Every structure is written in structure tokens, then in C-alpha cells.
Amino acid sequence: MTLSNTALRRLAALELLSTEDPLFAVALPFRVESRANDHRSNHWGVRAKTSKAQREGTYLKLSSHRLRIKHALAVGSLVVRVVRVAPTELDSHDNLGMALKSITDGVADAIGLNDRDESVTFIADSEVGPWGARVEFYEGDS
């Protein structure tokens, strides 16, 4: 069985995360909840408004770090760990990625690349704690 290039990059990124400290991290004031199990309202308009606010908020929060990010990309690749902080964890195989999608898109917007670009590897993660989110940037392989 052969793994895809994306799977290989994610495996290398996970190894990097276990051994390296981030270049920098940015805290985000969002309450990131599962979109699949949203009991308040599952109306598309409510979800779209939340997604837009998180995407634009992430972009604005990272705008002061754009030069640092561009420099790291000029040297090599970048690993971005997007962390949901909440009192309980989500299923890492489906709900977590969906919940963090807007933030991931906001990071990609700030970097100026598509979130599928091979020079950036996104890793979705979660931690137990008070509500919020965090984006950590690591220098990847050259």
C-alpha cells in the first residue's frame, strides 16, 4: 500500500510537532463548536455567518504576522497546527476538521495560498480548557 503525498506530509508534520517548538502562536477568541451537532440552529444562514466571522477574524488577527509567515515560506515549507480549545473534545476523524475549517481558510487567506498548497501542511488538533482557539506555526522541511 502506498500513501498519498498529503498523508506523507501529515505524518512528517506530526513527527515535527512532537519534537519542535512553534516559531510563534496566535490565540483566537472564537468558541469553535461542531457544525455537525449544532443544537442551537442548523440553519445554513447561521452557520454561514459564524464561518464568515471566524474566517475574517483569523485573517485580521494574522495580518500583523504576514511578513514572518512569508519569510518562513521563503526558507522552506510551513506546518500550521490549528487548535480548538474547549471543555470537551470532538471526534478527531470528522467533527474536528469541520469545526476548524473556517479558521484554516482564514490562515490560508492570510498566507495568500490555497489550503491545499503543498508548501503548507495543516494539522487540526484539540485541547481541553476554556473556550478559544490557537494557531501555531512551525518551520517544515525545506
C-alpha positions in Angstrom: 0.0 0.0 0.0 1.3 3.4 -1.0 0.4 6.6 1.0 -0.5 9.7 -0.8 1.8 12.8 -0.8 -0.7 14.5 1.6 -0.6 11.6 4.0 3.2 11.5 4.0 3.4 15.3 4.6 1.0 14.9 7.6 3.0 12.1 9.1 6.2 14.2 8.8 4.3 17.2 10.3 3.1 15.1 13.3 6.7 14.0 13.9 7.9 17.6 13.7 5.2 18.8 16.2 6.3 16.2 18.7 9.9 17.5 18.7 9.9 21.2 17.8 8.7 24.4 19.4 6.5 26.7 17.3 8.0 29.7 15.6 5.1 31.6 17.0 1.5 31.1 18.1 -1.6 33.3 17.8 -4.6 33.0 20.2 -8.1 33.5 18.7 -11.1 34.4 20.7 -13.5 32.0 19.0 -15.9 29.5 20.5 -15.3 26.7 18.0 -18.1 24.2 18.1 -19.1 21.2 16.0 -21.1 22.2 12.9 -22.4 18.6 12.6 -24.1 18.6 16.0 -25.1 22.2 16.4 -28.2 22.0 18.5 -28.9 25.8 18.6 -29.6 26.1 14.9 -28.7 24.1 11.9 -29.9 26.8 9.5 -27.4 27.4 6.8 -27.5 31.2 7.3 -26.5 30.9 11.0 -23.6 28.6 10.1 -22.5 30.9 7.2 -22.4 33.9 9.5 -20.3 32.1 12.1 -18.0 30.8 9.4 -17.5 34.2 7.8 -16.8 35.8 11.2 -14.2 33.2 12.1 -12.5 33.3 8.7 -12.3 37.1 8.6 -11.3 37.3 12.3 -8.5 34.8 11.7 -7.3 36.7 8.7 -7.3 40.0 10.6 -5.6 38.6 13.6 -2.8 37.1 11.5 -2.3 40.2 9.3 0.4 41.6 11.6 2.3 38.3 11.3 2.2 38.1 7.5 5.8 39.1 7.0 7.0 36.4 9.4 4.9 33.8 7.6 6.2 34.8 4.2 9.8 34.7 5.4 9.2 31.1 6.8 7.7 30.1 3.5 10.6 31.5 1.5 13.0 29.4 3.5 11.0 26.1 3.2 7.6 24.7 4.0 5.3 25.5 6.9 3.4 23.4 9.3 0.3 25.1 10.8 -1.3 23.5 13.8 -4.9 24.8 14.3 -6.1 24.0 17.8 -9.6 24.0 19.2 -9.7 24.7 22.9 -12.9 23.7 24.6 -14.3 21.9 27.7 -14.7 18.7 25.7 -13.0 17.2 22.7 -14.6 16.4 19.3 -14.2 13.3 17.2 -10.9 13.9 15.5 -11.8 11.9 12.4 -14.6 14.2 11.2 -16.1 16.8 13.5 -12.8 18.5 14.5 -11.7 19.2 10.9 -15.2 20.5 10.0 -15.3 22.8 13.1 -11.8 24.3 12.3 -12.4 24.7 8.6 -13.2 28.5 8.7 -10.1 29.2 10.8 -8.0 27.1 8.4 -9.4 29.1 5.5 -8.6 32.3 7.3 -5.0 31.2 7.8 -4.7 30.3 4.1 -6.1 33.7 3.2 -3.6 35.5 5.4 -0.7 33.4 3.9 -2.0 34.1 0.4 -2.2 30.4 -0.6 -4.8 27.8 -1.1 -5.2 25.5 1.9 -4.3 22.5 -0.4 -0.9 24.1 -1.4 1.9 21.6 -0.8 4.2 24.2 0.9 1.8 24.4 3.9 0.6 21.4 5.9 -2.4 22.0 8.2 -2.9 19.8 11.3 -6.2 20.0 13.2 -5.9 19.4 17.0 -7.8 19.9 20.2 -7.1 20.6 23.8 -9.3 20.6 26.9 -9.6 24.1 28.5 -11.6 27.3 28.4 -13.2 28.1 25.0 -10.9 29.5 22.4 -8.6 28.6 19.5 -5.0 28.9 18.7 -2.9 28.8 15.5 0.7 27.6 15.8 3.3 28.0 13.0 6.3 25.6 12.6 9.1 25.6 10.2 8.7 22.5 8.0 11.2 20.7 5.9 13.0 22.6 3.1 
